[in-house]
Amino acid sequence: GGINDDDDTDDDDDDASYLLRFLGQGTVAPYEGASVLQLGGSDPDVLRRASEVYLDYTERGLIDYAALNLNCGCPSPKVAGRGCFGAALMEDPNLVRDCVRAMHEGAGGTTPVTVKCRIGTDGTLGMESFTRASYSDVDDELEYGNLRRFVETIAADGVCTDFQIHARIAVLGKSFSPADNRKVPPLKYGMVHRLAEDYPELTFSLNGGVETLLQAREALDDCPKLAGVMVGRGYAADPWGFACADSVLYGEEEDRDGDCNGDGARPKN
């Protein structure tokens, strides 16, 4: 599906109805609030076209996303293997830069473009076969140097200044499932902390292993220069546990009845 180039309104409406199954943000304004549209791909021309569709739908009032995001973190074999995008893109930062530029141009330069990635892959570290023991022998400075080059290459183009980083490598050269890639490679929060310290002109959000609102607060306290913390499955599993995020994370007073308990959630009774 997509937007037709002719003026056939009926066809345009059919295309819009099809794509809104995936892009729609609800049926009642203001929809779901601030959210980001993530794109997956490795072809700059295709990503530019997808961003043009995004811009068209935005101008028609059909969607209202706050930013576009390029997926450079998914380790699924269907994505990073046969698809050659997701985390596999970390092994080609120049291509990521070109993809980000294409998305920026396709969206008319009107929407921020961000990148979600890992701290690297087994490929960027030259590992022939990942094991915990062999990974523990990898020099931290080598690993951080690779991550810095990835960030610098993309940010140098002046388009992307915002990165969300899962603080694990993605293991692509072994039969790891996505679940394995969320658990087996150890978390290295220090890598993301160093980026936030070394590049104050950029913004970094920490992802990986943060499951509760209290853990999010602790992560921000551990590195005040982080722009934020990204929580995925923990939030989906217990959205009520994040009900007091405004007060716990930003110090805003609650304007609804009820107090937060020690873990940042409202009382369960």
N, C-alpha and C positions, 0 to 999 in steps of 0.2 A: 504494500500500500504506500501511498504518498500523495503529494499534491500534483494535480495535473497542470500542464503548462497552458492548456487552452482555457476558454471562458465558460466551459460547461458547468454551470452551477450545481446541477444534480450530481455530476461526477465528483465535484469538489466535496459536496456534502457527504457522499458515500465514503470518500477517502477519509474525511474528518471523523466520521462515525467509527470507522475501522480503527484508526490510530488512537482515538480517544479511549479505546478499551485498554490501552497500555499507558497513555500519557495523562488521562483524565485525573483530576484531583478532587473528585466529588461532584455533587450535583447542586449544591447550594453555596452561593458566595458567602464568605470569602474562601470557600473550599477548605483545604487542609492547612492553610497557613504557609509560612516560609518553608520551602523544600527545594531540593536540588535535583536536576535531571541528569542522571549518569548515562553516558554513552559508552559503548564498547566497540572497538574496531581498531584497525591498524592502517587503513587506507585514508589518507588525508582528503581525497576527493569525495569519498563516501561520507566521511564525517562532516565535511563542509555542507554537503547536501542535506544531511540530517539536521544540521544546525539551521539551515535555511528553512526547513519545515518547522522547526521549533519557533523561529522568529515569526513566520507566517501565522502560526497558531496563536502565538502570543499577541500579535497585533489584531487578530480577530477576536480576542477576548476569550479564547477557549481554554487557555492554560495560563498559569502565573507562577513560574518558577523563579527562584532568587539567583540561581547560577547554573552553569553547565559544568559537568565533571567528566574527566576521562578516566576510565577504569584501567589502572596499571597495577592492580593488586590481586585480581582473581587468579588462583592457581589451578582451577579445574582443568583437567586434560582436554575437555571439549573447548575450552577458551584459550588457555595458554599453550596447548598442544596443537591440535588440528587448526584451531582458530588463529593461532599466532598473535593473540592480543592478550589483554589482562596483564598478569605479572611478567609474561614473556617480553613485554615492551620495555621492561627495565634494562634489558640487555641491548637496547638500541635507543639511547636518549636523544639522538638526533632526529629519529623518526617521531618520537614523542613530541619534541619541539615543533615539528612540522604539523603533526596532528592537532596540537593545541592552537597553533596559528590558524589552521584551516577552520577549526570550530569558532574561533574568535571572528574571523572574517565572515563565515556563514551566518553568524548571529548578528551581523551588522555592527560589531564592536560595541554592542549595547549591554552585554551580559558578562559578568565575571566568568572566567574559565578556570577551574581548579583541577588538581590531579590527586587521585587516591592511589597510593602505591605501598610497597613493602620497603624494608631497609635494604633489599637486594634479593638475589636468587643464588642458588648453588652455581649457576652458570657464570654469574658476574664474579664469583669467587674462584672459578676454575676448578670446582670440585667434580671429580669424575663419578663419585658415588658418595652420597651423603650418609654419614653416621653421626651420632652425637659426639663420639670421640674425635672424629676427624674435624668436625666443626669447631670443637673446643680448642683445636690447635691453630685455627685461623687467626692471624694477627688482627687485632681490633683496629689498628690504624689503617691497614689495607682495606678492611671492610668499610670503615668510615670514609676513607678516601674515595671509594667507588660511589658511595651514597652522595657525597658532596658533589662529585662530577655530574651525577645524574641531575641533582637539583640545580646546579649552576648552569648546565646546558639548557635546561628548560626555562629557567628564570631569566637568562641572558637575553631572551627575545623580547622581554618586557611585557608579555601578555599574561602569563601565569605567575602570581605571587603567593598563592595559597595552596598548601599541600596538607593532605590528611594521610598520616603514615602509620601503617600497621607495623609495630616494632618487632617483626619477625622476618626472616628470609622466607621466600617461597621455594620449596624444593620441587623442581620441574623435571630433573633428570632421573627420577625414580618413580615407581608406581605409588605415589602418595595420593590419597583421596583429599578433597577439600577439608574434611574433618581432621585428617592427619596434619595438614598444613596449618591448622588452627591450634594444634596442641603439641606436636613433636618438636619443631624448631623452637628453641628457647626465646623468650621475650628479652629484648635489649632496649629498655626505655632510655638508657643513657645515650644511645645513638640519636634519638629524636631530641632529647634535651640539648645535646651539643649543637644540633642544627638551629634550634631556637636561640641559643646563645651566640652562635657564630654569624647568623644572618638576621639581625634585628629588623631589616627592611622587608623581610618575608614573614609570612604567618604559617605556623605549623600546629596541627591538631594531632593528638596522640590517640592511637587506636590499638586494640588488642589486649585482652585479659581484663578489661574493665567491665564489671557486670552490675554494679550497684551505684546509686547516687553517692553514697559515702566514698566509694573507691574513686569516683570521678573527682570529688572534692579533694581527696588526698593526692591524686595525680596532679591537679593544678597547684596544690600547695608545694609539692615536691619540685616543681619547675614553673615559677610564676610567669616566665616568658612564653609559655605555651599559649596559643590563641584559644585552645579548646580541647575537649576530649570527645571522641566519637564512640558511642555505644550502640551496638547493633542488636545482637541476640539477647543480651541482658534486658534491654528495654522492651523488646518484643515479647519476652517471656513474662515480664512483670511491669507493665506500663504504669500501674498504680504506684509502684515503688519510686517513681520519678515525679510524683505529683507536686512535690515541694521543691522542684529544681530551682525556681526563681529565687526562693529565699535562701536555700542552701548554697547555691553557686554564686548568686549575684547580690545577696543581702537585701532583696526586695521584700517588703512586708506582704504578708498574705492578705488578700482581699476577700477570702472566702472563710467560712467557718471551719474550725478544726486546726489542730496543731500538728507539727511534724514530730515524729519520734526520733530516737537517736540515730537511725540509719537514713534519715532524710525523707522517709515516707510518712504518710498519714497513718494514724492508728488503724489497725485492722478490724477493731470492733466498733 
